[in-house]
Amino acid sequence: MNGPSAFFDWQPTLEGSLVRLRPIHESDFDALYEIASDPLLWEQHPVKDRTDRTVFRGWFDDGLTGHALVVIERSTGATIGTSRYEVLDE
């Protein structure tokens, strides 16, 4: 891979006072699906059917390819969300 992304760490662990972000693992599926199964989460999102376990599985598996992070609440250790990097093709 050439360009700036060749030097970018797509799987960092980032820590702040409130949350820690770490690379996503297969074992995160159930906790993240529990969050994603709430239809209100997707209410303003163009892909509303991610509440379906099979649809969510495809989205989750894409994150396992190396560009998704899990968000952990530091005070409780609870999984509270996820974030991903996307490559912008200008």
N, C-alpha and C positions, 0 to 999 in steps of 0.2 A: 504494500500500500504506500503510495506516495502522498506528499502534501502534509499539511498540519495534522491531519487525523492519524498519521503514522506515529506521531509522538504523543497522542492523547491516550490517557489511561481510561478505557471504557468501563472498567470494573473497580473503581476506587472504593475505599471505605471513608466516608466523610462523617465527622462528628461535630456537633454543636452542643449547646447547653440543653436543648430540648429534644433533639432527635439524632439518631445515627442512621446513615444510609450505608447499606452494604450490598454486595452482589446478590442477586436473586438465586435461590436454590430450589430444586424440585420439592423439597420439604416445606416450602412456603405456600404451596398451592392451596391447601385447605383454608388457611387464615386469610389469604387474599381473596379467595372465592367467597368466603363469608361476607367480606366487605363488598365485593362486586355484585353480589346477588341482590343488593338493594336497588330497586328501579330508580329511586330518586338520584342516585349517583350518576346515572346515564341520561337523565331527563333532558339536558340540553346538549348532549353529545350526539353526533350523527350516527353512531353505531349503538343503538339502544338495546340490542338483543344480547349483549354480553352478560346479562343476568342468567342466560341459558348456560348451563355447565359445559356443554360441548363447545359452544362458541367461545366462552371464556378460556377453555383449555387451549384452543388455537392461539388466542392472543397471549396467554401465559407462556406457551411453548416458544413463541417468537421471542419473548423476553429472555428465555434461557440461552439464546444464541449469543449473548454477551453484551447486551446494551441496556439491561434493566437493573434497577436497584430497588431494594425493599426499604421502607421507612419504618424504623423502630422507635417507639416512644421511650426515651431513656429512663424516665422515672418509674415506669411499670414493666418495661421489656416487651410490651405488646406491639404486634404488627399493626400499623395504622394506615399503610398505603404503599404505593409503589411509584416510581418515576422512571423515565427512560430517556436515553439520548437518541436523537434521530439525526441522520446526516442530511443536510440541506443541499439539494442539487440545484444551484442557481441557474 
